[in-house]
Amino acid sequence: MSSPDLESLQYPVGRLARKPTLTPAERAAMIDVIAAFPAQLRAAAEALDDAQLDTPYRPGGWTRRQVVHHVADSHMNAYVRVSLGLTEDVPTIKPYDEKAWAELPYAKSAPIATSLTILDGLHARWAAQLRDITESQWARRINHPENGPMTLDALLQTYEWHCRHHLGHVSGGSKGALTV
């Protein structure tokens, strides 16, 4: 059996491909993924010992511990971005250097339980917020200084993919297909 290629290790569920708009059913399914993610990440991460958590998911990649902490960092930012998009007219959001954050001592050595706990509450609140967005609000936009204008539809697709993507990293492969 051949070893997985670097592309499949880096993108266990494939690269992000966004649609211009989504149907209500597509949005509901994506929100379900976001809601289910913390429990599935917890199950995958807690099945690993410290040596496995401190092993990169691919050559040159972050450790699984760094991935867990990164997801908490990223999704806190995502929740704020959605909230800004709902409450301000095309706000310019603050990007952050995710690679630098992943190199902070905490991200490299802290117990994963803290970030898993953050994700439990954050995703419950975020999923409830997303379910309350009206059809017309999905077209609201934020301005990302590096990526340009993005609709809330685009943000939903990005972070639903992000959940599956990083679950694949922690679980060791294409298991990024979340079950809901």
LOGUNU-58980 format. One record per residue: residue number from 1; residue in one letter; x, y, z of N, C-alpha, C, O in turn. Coordinates in steps of 0.2 Angstrom, whole numbers, always signed. Layout:
+-----+---+-------+-------+-------+-------+-------+-------+-------+-------+-------+-------+-------+-------+
!   k ! r !    nx !    ny !    nz !   cax !   cay !   caz !    cx !    cy !    cz !    ox !    oy !    oz !
+-----+---+-------+-------+-------+-------+-------+-------+-------+-------+-------+-------+-------+-------+
! NUM ! A !     X !     Y !     Z !     X !     Y !     Z !     X !     Y !     Z !     X !     Y !     Z !
...
+-----+---+-------+-------+-------+-------+-------+-------+-------+-------+-------+-------+-------+-------+
% end
This chain:
+-----+---+-------+-------+-------+-------+-------+-------+-------+-------+-------+-------+-------+-------+
!   k ! r !    nx !    ny !    nz !   cax !   cay !   caz !    cx !    cy !    cz !    ox !    oy !    oz !
+-----+---+-------+-------+-------+-------+-------+-------+-------+-------+-------+-------+-------+-------+
!   1 ! M !    +4 !    -6 !    +0 !    +0 !    +0 !    +0 !    +4 !    +6 !    +0 !    +9 !    +7 !    +4 !
!   2 ! S !    +3 !   +11 !    -4 !    +7 !   +17 !    -5 !    +5 !   +22 !    +0 !    -1 !   +22 !    +3 !
!   3 ! S !   +10 !   +26 !    +2 !    +8 !   +31 !    +7 !    +4 !   +37 !    +4 !    +5 !   +38 !    -2 !
!   4 ! P !    +0 !   +40 !    +8 !    -4 !   +46 !    +5 !    +1 !   +51 !    +3 !    +6 !   +53 !    +5 !
!   5 ! D !    -2 !   +54 !    -3 !    +2 !   +60 !    -6 !    +1 !   +66 !    -1 !    -3 !   +67 !    +3 !
!   6 ! L !    +6 !   +71 !    -2 !    +6 !   +77 !    +2 !    +0 !   +81 !    +2 !    -3 !   +83 !    +6 !
!   7 ! E !    -3 !   +81 !    -5 !    -9 !   +85 !    -6 !   -15 !   +82 !    -2 !   -19 !   +86 !    +1 !
!   8 ! S !   -16 !   +75 !    -1 !   -21 !   +72 !    +2 !   -20 !   +73 !   +10 !   -25 !   +73 !   +14 !
!   9 ! L !   -14 !   +73 !   +12 !   -13 !   +75 !   +19 !   -14 !   +82 !   +21 !   -17 !   +83 !   +26 !
!  10 ! Q !   -13 !   +86 !   +17 !   -14 !   +93 !   +18 !   -21 !   +95 !   +17 !   -24 !   +99 !   +21 !
!  11 ! Y !   -24 !   +92 !   +12 !   -32 !   +94 !   +11 !   -35 !   +87 !   +11 !   -38 !   +84 !    +6 !
!  12 ! P !   -37 !   +84 !   +17 !   -40 !   +78 !   +18 !   -47 !   +77 !   +15 !   -49 !   +72 !   +13 !
!  13 ! V !   -50 !   +83 !   +14 !   -57 !   +83 !   +12 !   -57 !   +87 !    +5 !   -63 !   +89 !    +3 !
!  14 ! G !   -51 !   +88 !    +2 !   -51 !   +92 !    -4 !   -50 !  +100 !    -2 !   -51 !  +102 !    +3 !
!  15 ! R !   -49 !  +103 !    -7 !   -48 !  +111 !    -7 !   -55 !  +114 !    -6 !   -60 !  +111 !    -9 !
!  16 ! L !   -55 !  +120 !    -3 !   -62 !  +123 !    -3 !   -64 !  +126 !   -10 !   -60 !  +128 !   -14 !
!  17 ! A !   -70 !  +124 !   -11 !   -74 !  +127 !   -17 !   -80 !  +130 !   -15 !   -85 !  +126 !   -13 !
!  18 ! R !   -81 !  +136 !   -16 !   -87 !  +140 !   -14 !   -92 !  +141 !   -20 !   -89 !  +142 !   -25 !
!  19 ! K !   -98 !  +141 !   -18 !  -103 !  +142 !   -23 !  -105 !  +150 !   -22 !  -104 !  +152 !   -16 !
!  20 ! P !  -107 !  +153 !   -27 !  -109 !  +160 !   -26 !  -115 !  +161 !   -21 !  -115 !  +166 !   -17 !
!  21 ! T !  -120 !  +157 !   -21 !  -125 !  +157 !   -16 !  -127 !  +150 !   -14 !  -125 !  +145 !   -18 !
!  22 ! L !  -131 !  +149 !    -9 !  -133 !  +143 !    -6 !  -140 !  +143 !    -6 !  -144 !  +148 !    -5 !
!  23 ! T !  -143 !  +137 !    -6 !  -150 !  +136 !    -5 !  -151 !  +135 !    +3 !  -146 !  +134 !    +6 !
!  24 ! P !  -157 !  +137 !    +5 !  -159 !  +136 !   +12 !  -157 !  +129 !   +15 !  -154 !  +128 !   +20 !
!  25 ! A !  -158 !  +124 !   +11 !  -156 !  +117 !   +13 !  -149 !  +116 !   +13 !  -146 !  +112 !   +18 !
!  26 ! E !  -145 !  +119 !    +9 !  -138 !  +118 !    +9 !  -135 !  +122 !   +15 !  -131 !  +119 !   +19 !
!  27 ! R !  -138 !  +128 !   +17 !  -136 !  +131 !   +23 !  -137 !  +127 !   +29 !  -133 !  +127 !   +33 !
!  28 ! A !  -143 !  +124 !   +29 !  -145 !  +121 !   +35 !  -140 !  +115 !   +36 !  -138 !  +113 !   +42 !
!  29 ! A !  -138 !  +111 !   +31 !  -134 !  +106 !   +31 !  -127 !  +108 !   +34 !  -124 !  +105 !   +38 !
!  30 ! M !  -125 !  +114 !   +31 !  -118 !  +116 !   +33 !  -118 !  +119 !   +41 !  -113 !  +118 !   +44 !
!  31 ! I !  -124 !  +122 !   +43 !  -124 !  +124 !   +50 !  -124 !  +117 !   +54 !  -121 !  +117 !   +60 !
!  32 ! D !  -127 !  +112 !   +52 !  -127 !  +106 !   +56 !  -120 !  +103 !   +57 !  -118 !  +101 !   +62 !
!  33 ! V !  -116 !  +104 !   +52 !  -109 !  +102 !   +52 !  -105 !  +106 !   +57 !  -102 !  +103 !   +61 !
!  34 ! I !  -107 !  +113 !   +57 !  -103 !  +117 !   +62 !  -106 !  +115 !   +69 !  -102 !  +115 !   +74 !
!  35 ! A !  -112 !  +114 !   +70 !  -115 !  +112 !   +77 !  -112 !  +105 !   +79 !  -111 !  +104 !   +85 !
!  36 ! A !  -111 !  +100 !   +75 !  -108 !   +94 !   +76 !  -101 !   +94 !   +77 !   -98 !   +89 !   +81 !
!  37 ! F !   -97 !   +98 !   +75 !   -90 !   +98 !   +75 !   -87 !   +97 !   +81 !   -82 !   +93 !   +82 !
!  38 ! P !   -89 !  +101 !   +87 !   -85 !  +101 !   +93 !   -85 !   +94 !   +96 !   -80 !   +91 !   +98 !
!  39 ! A !   -90 !   +90 !   +96 !   -91 !   +83 !   +98 !   -86 !   +79 !   +94 !   -83 !   +74 !   +97 !
!  40 ! Q !   -86 !   +79 !   +88 !   -82 !   +75 !   +84 !   -75 !   +76 !   +84 !   -71 !   +72 !   +84 !
!  41 ! L !   -73 !   +83 !   +85 !   -66 !   +85 !   +86 !   -64 !   +82 !   +93 !   -58 !   +79 !   +93 !
!  42 ! R !   -68 !   +83 !   +98 !   -66 !   +80 !  +104 !   -65 !   +73 !  +104 !   -60 !   +70 !  +107 !
!  43 ! A !   -70 !   +69 !  +101 !   -69 !   +62 !  +100 !   -62 !   +60 !   +97 !   -59 !   +55 !   +99 !
!  44 ! A !   -61 !   +63 !   +91 !   -55 !   +62 !   +88 !   -48 !   +64 !   +92 !   -44 !   +60 !   +92 !
!  45 ! A !   -48 !   +69 !   +95 !   -43 !   +72 !   +98 !   -41 !   +68 !  +105 !   -36 !   +67 !  +107 !
!  46 ! E !   -47 !   +67 !  +109 !   -46 !   +63 !  +115 !   -44 !   +56 !  +114 !   -42 !   +53 !  +119 !
!  47 ! A !   -44 !   +53 !  +108 !   -42 !   +46 !  +107 !   -35 !   +46 !  +106 !   -32 !   +41 !  +105 !
!  48 ! L !   -31 !   +52 !  +105 !   -24 !   +52 !  +104 !   -20 !   +53 !  +111 !   -23 !   +57 !  +115 !
!  49 ! D !   -15 !   +50 !  +111 !   -10 !   +52 !  +117 !    -6 !   +58 !  +116 !    -6 !   +60 !  +110 !
!  50 ! D !    -2 !   +60 !  +121 !    +2 !   +66 !  +120 !    +7 !   +66 !  +114 !    +8 !   +70 !  +111 !
!  51 ! A !   +10 !   +60 !  +114 !   +14 !   +59 !  +108 !   +11 !   +60 !  +101 !   +14 !   +63 !   +97 !
!  52 ! Q !    +5 !   +57 !  +101 !    +1 !   +58 !   +94 !    -1 !   +65 !   +93 !    -1 !   +68 !   +88 !
!  53 ! L !    -3 !   +68 !   +99 !    -5 !   +75 !   +98 !    +1 !   +80 !   +96 !    +0 !   +85 !   +93 !
!  54 ! D !    +7 !   +78 !   +98 !   +13 !   +82 !   +97 !   +16 !   +80 !   +90 !   +22 !   +82 !   +89 !
!  55 ! T !   +13 !   +76 !   +86 !   +15 !   +74 !   +80 !   +12 !   +78 !   +74 !    +6 !   +78 !   +74 !
!  56 ! P !   +16 !   +80 !   +70 !   +13 !   +84 !   +64 !    +8 !   +79 !   +60 !   +10 !   +73 !   +59 !
!  57 ! Y !    +3 !   +82 !   +57 !    -2 !   +78 !   +53 !    +1 !   +77 !   +46 !    -2 !   +72 !   +43 !
!  58 ! R !    +6 !   +81 !   +44 !    +9 !   +80 !   +38 !   +16 !   +83 !   +39 !   +17 !   +87 !   +43 !
!  59 ! P !   +21 !   +80 !   +35 !   +28 !   +83 !   +35 !   +27 !   +91 !   +34 !   +24 !   +93 !   +29 !
!  60 ! G !   +30 !   +95 !   +38 !   +30 !  +102 !   +38 !   +24 !  +105 !   +41 !   +23 !  +111 !   +41 !
!  61 ! G !   +19 !  +101 !   +43 !   +13 !  +104 !   +46 !   +13 !  +105 !   +53 !   +18 !  +103 !   +56 !
!  62 ! W !    +7 !  +107 !   +56 !    +7 !  +108 !   +63 !    +6 !  +102 !   +66 !    +4 !   +97 !   +63 !
!  63 ! T !    +7 !  +102 !   +73 !    +5 !   +96 !   +76 !    -3 !   +96 !   +77 !    -6 !  +101 !   +76 !
!  64 ! R !    -5 !   +90 !   +79 !   -12 !   +89 !   +80 !   -15 !   +94 !   +86 !   -20 !   +97 !   +86 !
!  65 ! R !   -10 !   +95 !   +91 !   -12 !   +99 !   +97 !   -12 !  +106 !   +94 !   -17 !  +110 !   +96 !
!  66 ! Q !    -8 !  +108 !   +90 !    -8 !  +115 !   +87 !   -15 !  +116 !   +83 !   -18 !  +121 !   +83 !
!  67 ! V !   -17 !  +111 !   +79 !   -23 !  +111 !   +75 !   -29 !  +112 !   +80 !   -33 !  +117 !   +78 !
!  68 ! V !   -29 !  +109 !   +85 !   -35 !  +109 !   +90 !   -35 !  +117 !   +92 !   -40 !  +120 !   +92 !
!  69 ! H !   -29 !  +119 !   +94 !   -29 !  +126 !   +97 !   -31 !  +131 !   +91 !   -34 !  +136 !   +92 !
!  70 ! H !   -28 !  +130 !   +85 !   -29 !  +134 !   +80 !   -37 !  +135 !   +78 !   -40 !  +140 !   +77 !
!  71 ! V !   -40 !  +129 !   +78 !   -48 !  +129 !   +77 !   -51 !  +133 !   +82 !   -56 !  +137 !   +80 !
!  72 ! A !   -50 !  +133 !   +88 !   -53 !  +138 !   +93 !   -51 !  +145 !   +91 !   -56 !  +149 !   +91 !
!  73 ! D !   -45 !  +146 !   +90 !   -43 !  +153 !   +88 !   -47 !  +156 !   +82 !   -50 !  +161 !   +82 !
!  74 ! S !   -47 !  +151 !   +77 !   -50 !  +153 !   +70 !   -58 !  +154 !   +71 !   -61 !  +159 !   +68 !
!  75 ! H !   -61 !  +150 !   +75 !   -68 !  +150 !   +75 !   -71 !  +155 !   +80 !   -76 !  +158 !   +79 !
!  76 ! M !   -66 !  +157 !   +84 !   -68 !  +163 !   +88 !   -68 !  +169 !   +84 !   -73 !  +174 !   +84 !
!  77 ! N !   -63 !  +170 !   +79 !   -63 !  +175 !   +75 !   -69 !  +175 !   +70 !   -72 !  +180 !   +68 !
!  78 ! A !   -70 !  +169 !   +68 !   -76 !  +168 !   +63 !   -83 !  +170 !   +66 !   -87 !  +174 !   +62 !
!  79 ! Y !   -84 !  +168 !   +72 !   -90 !  +171 !   +75 !   -91 !  +178 !   +75 !   -96 !  +181 !   +74 !
!  80 ! V !   -85 !  +181 !   +77 !   -85 !  +189 !   +77 !   -86 !  +192 !   +70 !   -90 !  +197 !   +69 !
!  81 ! R !   -83 !  +189 !   +65 !   -84 !  +191 !   +58 !   -91 !  +191 !   +56 !   -94 !  +195 !   +53 !
!  82 ! V !   -95 !  +185 !   +58 !  -102 !  +184 !   +56 !  -106 !  +190 !   +60 !  -110 !  +193 !   +57 !
!  83 ! S !  -104 !  +191 !   +66 !  -108 !  +196 !   +70 !  -107 !  +203 !   +67 !  -112 !  +207 !   +67 !
!  84 ! L !  -101 !  +204 !   +65 !   -99 !  +211 !   +62 !  -103 !  +211 !   +56 !  -106 !  +217 !   +54 !
!  85 ! G !  -103 !  +206 !   +52 !  -107 !  +206 !   +45 !  -114 !  +207 !   +46 !  -118 !  +210 !   +42 !
!  86 ! L !  -117 !  +205 !   +52 !  -124 !  +206 !   +53 !  -126 !  +213 !   +56 !  -132 !  +215 !   +56 !
!  87 ! T !  -121 !  +216 !   +59 !  -123 !  +222 !   +63 !  -120 !  +228 !   +60 !  -121 !  +234 !   +62 !
!  88 ! E !  -115 !  +228 !   +55 !  -112 !  +234 !   +52 !  -112 !  +233 !   +44 !  -113 !  +228 !   +42 !
!  89 ! D !  -112 !  +239 !   +41 !  -112 !  +239 !   +34 !  -105 !  +238 !   +31 !  -101 !  +242 !   +31 !
!  90 ! V !  -104 !  +232 !   +28 !   -98 !  +230 !   +25 !   -92 !  +232 !   +29 !   -87 !  +235 !   +27 !
!  91 ! P !   -91 !  +229 !   +36 !   -86 !  +231 !   +40 !   -79 !  +228 !   +37 !   -79 !  +222 !   +34 !
!  92 ! T !   -74 !  +231 !   +38 !   -67 !  +228 !   +37 !   -65 !  +224 !   +43 !   -65 !  +227 !   +49 !
!  93 ! I !   -64 !  +218 !   +42 !   -62 !  +214 !   +48 !   -55 !  +214 !   +49 !   -51 !  +216 !   +44 !
!  94 ! K !   -53 !  +212 !   +55 !   -46 !  +212 !   +57 !   -43 !  +205 !   +55 !   -46 !  +200 !   +58 !
!  95 ! P !   -39 !  +204 !   +50 !   -36 !  +197 !   +49 !   -31 !  +196 !   +55 !   -29 !  +200 !   +59 !
!  96 ! Y !   -29 !  +190 !   +56 !   -24 !  +188 !   +61 !   -19 !  +183 !   +58 !   -20 !  +180 !   +53 !
!  97 ! D !   -13 !  +183 !   +60 !    -8 !  +179 !   +58 !    -8 !  +172 !   +61 !    -5 !  +170 !   +66 !
!  98 ! E !   -12 !  +167 !   +58 !   -13 !  +161 !   +61 !    -7 !  +157 !   +62 !    -7 !  +153 !   +66 !
!  99 ! K !    -2 !  +157 !   +57 !    +4 !  +154 !   +58 !    +8 !  +156 !   +64 !   +10 !  +152 !   +68 !
! 100 ! A !    +8 !  +163 !   +65 !   +11 !  +165 !   +71 !    +8 !  +163 !   +78 !   +11 !  +161 !   +83 !
! 101 ! W !    +1 !  +163 !   +78 !    -3 !  +161 !   +83 !    -2 !  +154 !   +85 !    -1 !  +152 !   +91 !
! 102 ! A !    -1 !  +149 !   +80 !    +0 !  +142 !   +81 !    +7 !  +141 !   +84 !    +9 !  +136 !   +86 !
! 103 ! E !   +12 !  +146 !   +83 !   +19 !  +145 !   +86 !   +19 !  +148 !   +93 !   +24 !  +147 !   +96 !
! 104 ! L !   +14 !  +151 !   +96 !   +14 !  +153 !  +103 !   +15 !  +147 !  +107 !   +12 !  +142 !  +106 !
! 105 ! P !   +18 !  +148 !  +113 !   +20 !  +142 !  +117 !   +13 !  +139 !  +119 !   +13 !  +133 !  +120 !
! 106 ! Y !    +8 !  +142 !  +120 !    +2 !  +139 !  +122 !    -1 !  +134 !  +117 !    -3 !  +129 !  +119 !
! 107 ! A !    -1 !  +136 !  +111 !    -3 !  +132 !  +105 !    +1 !  +126 !  +105 !    -1 !  +121 !  +102 !
! 108 ! K !    +7 !  +126 !  +106 !   +12 !  +121 !  +106 !   +12 !  +116 !  +111 !   +14 !  +110 !  +111 !
! 109 ! S !   +10 !  +118 !  +117 !   +10 !  +114 !  +123 !    +5 !  +113 !  +128 !    +4 !  +109 !  +132 !
! 110 ! A !    +0 !  +117 !  +127 !    -6 !  +117 !  +132 !   -10 !  +111 !  +131 !   -11 !  +109 !  +126 !
! 111 ! P !   -14 !  +109 !  +136 !   -19 !  +104 !  +136 !   -24 !  +106 !  +131 !   -26 !  +112 !  +131 !
! 112 ! I !   -26 !  +101 !  +127 !   -31 !  +103 !  +122 !   -38 !  +104 !  +125 !   -43 !  +107 !  +122 !
! 113 ! A !   -39 !  +102 !  +131 !   -46 !  +102 !  +134 !   -48 !  +109 !  +134 !   -54 !  +111 !  +134 !
! 114 ! T !   -44 !  +114 !  +135 !   -46 !  +121 !  +136 !   -49 !  +123 !  +129 !   -54 !  +127 !  +129 !
! 115 ! S !   -46 !  +122 !  +123 !   -49 !  +124 !  +117 !   -55 !  +120 !  +115 !   -60 !  +122 !  +112 !
! 116 ! L !   -55 !  +113 !  +117 !   -61 !  +109 !  +116 !   -67 !  +112 !  +120 !   -73 !  +112 !  +117 !
! 117 ! T !   -66 !  +115 !  +126 !   -71 !  +118 !  +130 !   -74 !  +124 !  +127 !   -80 !  +125 !  +126 !
! 118 ! I !   -69 !  +128 !  +124 !   -71 !  +134 !  +120 !   -75 !  +132 !  +115 !   -81 !  +136 !  +113 !
! 119 ! L !   -73 !  +127 !  +111 !   -77 !  +126 !  +105 !   -84 !  +123 !  +106 !   -89 !  +124 !  +103 !
! 120 ! D !   -85 !  +120 !  +112 !   -92 !  +117 !  +114 !   -97 !  +123 !  +114 !  -102 !  +123 !  +111 !
! 121 ! G !   -95 !  +128 !  +118 !   -99 !  +134 !  +119 !  -100 !  +138 !  +113 !  -105 !  +141 !  +111 !
! 122 ! L !   -94 !  +140 !  +110 !   -94 !  +144 !  +104 !   -98 !  +141 !   +99 !  -102 !  +145 !   +96 !
! 123 ! H !   -98 !  +135 !   +97 !  -101 !  +132 !   +92 !  -109 !  +132 !   +93 !  -113 !  +132 !   +89 !
! 124 ! A !  -111 !  +130 !   +99 !  -118 !  +130 !  +101 !  -121 !  +137 !  +100 !  -126 !  +138 !   +97 !
! 125 ! R !  -117 !  +143 !  +102 !  -120 !  +149 !  +101 !  -119 !  +151 !   +93 !  -124 !  +154 !   +91 !
! 126 ! W !  -114 !  +149 !   +90 !  -113 !  +151 !   +83 !  -118 !  +148 !   +79 !  -121 !  +151 !   +74 !
! 127 ! A !  -120 !  +141 !   +80 !  -125 !  +138 !   +76 !  -131 !  +141 !   +77 !  -135 !  +142 !   +72 !
! 128 ! A !  -133 !  +143 !   +83 !  -139 !  +146 !   +85 !  -140 !  +153 !   +81 !  -145 !  +154 !   +78 !
! 129 ! Q !  -134 !  +157 !   +81 !  -134 !  +163 !   +77 !  -135 !  +162 !   +70 !  -139 !  +165 !   +67 !
! 130 ! L !  -132 !  +157 !   +67 !  -132 !  +155 !   +60 !  -139 !  +153 !   +58 !  -142 !  +155 !   +53 !
! 131 ! R !  -143 !  +150 !   +62 !  -149 !  +147 !   +61 !  -154 !  +153 !   +61 !  -160 !  +153 !   +58 !
! 132 ! D !  -153 !  +159 !   +64 !  -157 !  +164 !   +64 !  -156 !  +169 !   +59 !  -160 !  +174 !   +58 !
! 133 ! I !  -151 !  +168 !   +54 !  -150 !  +173 !   +49 !  -156 !  +172 !   +44 !  -157 !  +167 !   +42 !
! 134 ! T !  -158 !  +178 !   +42 !  -164 !  +178 !   +37 !  -161 !  +177 !   +30 !  -155 !  +178 !   +29 !
! 135 ! E !  -165 !  +175 !   +25 !  -163 !  +174 !   +18 !  -159 !  +180 !   +15 !  -154 !  +179 !   +12 !
! 136 ! S !  -162 !  +186 !   +17 !  -158 !  +192 !   +14 !  -152 !  +194 !   +17 !  -147 !  +196 !   +14 !
! 137 ! Q !  -151 !  +192 !   +24 !  -145 !  +193 !   +27 !  -139 !  +189 !   +25 !  -133 !  +191 !   +26 !
! 138 ! W !  -140 !  +183 !   +21 !  -135 !  +179 !   +19 !  -131 !  +183 !   +14 !  -125 !  +181 !   +13 !
! 139 ! A !  -133 !  +188 !   +11 !  -130 !  +192 !    +6 !  -126 !  +198 !    +9 !  -122 !  +201 !    +5 !
! 140 ! R !  -127 !  +199 !   +15 !  -123 !  +204 !   +19 !  -115 !  +202 !   +18 !  -114 !  +197 !   +17 !
! 141 ! R !  -111 !  +208 !   +18 !  -104 !  +207 !   +17 !  -100 !  +209 !   +22 !  -102 !  +214 !   +26 !
! 142 ! I !   -94 !  +207 !   +22 !   -88 !  +209 !   +26 !   -83 !  +211 !   +21 !   -83 !  +208 !   +16 !
! 143 ! N !   -78 !  +215 !   +23 !   -72 !  +216 !   +19 !   -66 !  +213 !   +22 !   -64 !  +215 !   +28 !
! 144 ! H !   -63 !  +208 !   +19 !   -57 !  +205 !   +22 !   -51 !  +209 !   +18 !   -51 !  +208 !   +12 !
! 145 ! P !   -47 !  +212 !   +22 !   -41 !  +216 !   +19 !   -37 !  +212 !   +14 !   -34 !  +214 !    +9 !
! 146 ! E !   -36 !  +205 !   +15 !   -32 !  +201 !   +11 !   -36 !  +197 !    +5 !   -34 !  +196 !    +0 !
! 147 ! N !   -43 !  +196 !    +7 !   -47 !  +192 !    +2 !   -52 !  +196 !    -1 !   -56 !  +193 !    -6 !
! 148 ! G !   -53 !  +202 !    +1 !   -59 !  +206 !    -2 !   -65 !  +205 !    +1 !   -66 !  +202 !    +6 !
! 149 ! P !   -71 !  +208 !    -2 !   -77 !  +207 !    +0 !   -80 !  +200 !    +0 !   -78 !  +196 !    -4 !
! 150 ! M !   -83 !  +198 !    +6 !   -86 !  +191 !    +6 !   -93 !  +191 !    +9 !   -94 !  +195 !   +14 !
! 151 ! T !   -97 !  +187 !    +6 !  -104 !  +187 !    +9 !  -104 !  +182 !   +15 !  -100 !  +178 !   +16 !
! 152 ! L !  -110 !  +183 !   +19 !  -110 !  +178 !   +24 !  -111 !  +171 !   +22 !  -109 !  +166 !   +25 !
! 153 ! D !  -114 !  +170 !   +16 !  -114 !  +164 !   +12 !  -107 !  +161 !   +11 !  -106 !  +155 !   +13 !
! 154 ! A !  -103 !  +165 !    +9 !   -96 !  +163 !    +8 !   -92 !  +161 !   +15 !   -89 !  +156 !   +15 !
! 155 ! L !   -94 !  +165 !   +20 !   -91 !  +163 !   +27 !   -93 !  +157 !   +29 !   -89 !  +153 !   +32 !
! 156 ! L !  -100 !  +155 !   +28 !  -103 !  +149 !   +30 !   -99 !  +143 !   +27 !   -97 !  +138 !   +30 !
! 157 ! Q !   -98 !  +144 !   +20 !   -95 !  +139 !   +17 !   -88 !  +138 !   +19 !   -85 !  +132 !   +19 !
! 158 ! T !   -84 !  +143 !   +20 !   -77 !  +143 !   +22 !   -77 !  +139 !   +29 !   -72 !  +135 !   +29 !
! 159 ! Y !   -81 !  +141 !   +34 !   -80 !  +138 !   +40 !   -83 !  +131 !   +41 !   -81 !  +127 !   +45 !
! 160 ! E !   -88 !  +129 !   +37 !   -90 !  +122 !   +37 !   -85 !  +118 !   +34 !   -83 !  +113 !   +36 !
! 161 ! W !   -82 !  +120 !   +28 !   -76 !  +117 !   +26 !   -70 !  +116 !   +31 !   -67 !  +111 !   +31 !
! 162 ! H !   -69 !  +122 !   +34 !   -64 !  +122 !   +39 !   -64 !  +117 !   +45 !   -60 !  +114 !   +47 !
! 163 ! C !   -71 !  +116 !   +47 !   -72 !  +110 !   +52 !   -70 !  +104 !   +49 !   -66 !  +100 !   +52 !
! 164 ! R !   -72 !  +102 !   +43 !   -71 !   +95 !   +40 !   -64 !   +95 !   +39 !   -61 !   +89 !   +40 !
! 165 ! H !   -60 !  +100 !   +36 !   -53 !  +100 !   +34 !   -49 !   +98 !   +40 !   -45 !   +94 !   +40 !
! 166 ! H !   -50 !  +102 !   +46 !   -46 !  +101 !   +52 !   -48 !   +94 !   +56 !   -44 !   +91 !   +59 !
! 167 ! L !   -54 !   +92 !   +55 !   -56 !   +86 !   +58 !   -52 !   +80 !   +55 !   -50 !   +75 !   +58 !
! 168 ! G !   -51 !   +81 !   +48 !   -47 !   +76 !   +44 !   -40 !   +76 !   +47 !   -37 !   +71 !   +47 !
! 169 ! H !   -37 !   +82 !   +48 !   -30 !   +82 !   +51 !   -29 !   +79 !   +58 !   -25 !   +75 !   +59 !
! 170 ! V !   -34 !   +80 !   +62 !   -34 !   +77 !   +69 !   -35 !   +69 !   +69 !   -32 !   +65 !   +72 !
! 171 ! S !   -40 !   +67 !   +64 !   -42 !   +60 !   +64 !   -38 !   +56 !   +60 !   -38 !   +50 !   +60 !
! 172 ! G !   -33 !   +60 !   +56 !   -29 !   +56 !   +52 !   -31 !   +54 !   +45 !   -29 !   +49 !   +42 !
! 173 ! G !   -35 !   +58 !   +42 !   -37 !   +57 !   +35 !   -44 !   +59 !   +33 !   -46 !   +64 !   +36 !
! 174 ! S !   -47 !   +56 !   +29 !   -53 !   +58 !   +26 !   -59 !   +58 !   +30 !   -65 !   +59 !   +28 !
! 175 ! K !   -58 !   +56 !   +37 !   -63 !   +56 !   +42 !   -66 !   +63 !   +43 !   -70 !   +64 !   +47 !
! 176 ! G !   -63 !   +68 !   +39 !   -66 !   +74 !   +40 !   -73 !   +75 !   +37 !   -76 !   +80 !   +38 !
! 177 ! A !   -76 !   +69 !   +35 !   -83 !   +69 !   +33 !   -87 !   +69 !   +39 !   -88 !   +63 !   +42 !
! 178 ! L !   -89 !   +74 !   +42 !   -92 !   +74 !   +48 !   -99 !   +71 !   +47 !  -102 !   +71 !   +42 !
! 179 ! T !  -101 !   +67 !   +53 !  -108 !   +64 !   +53 !  -112 !   +68 !   +57 !  -111 !   +70 !   +62 !
! 180 ! V !  -118 !   +70 !   +54 !  -123 !   +74 !   +57 !  -130 !   +70 !   +58 !  -135 !   +73 !   +61 !
+-----+---+-------+-------+-------+-------+-------+-------+-------+-------+-------+-------+-------+-------+
% end
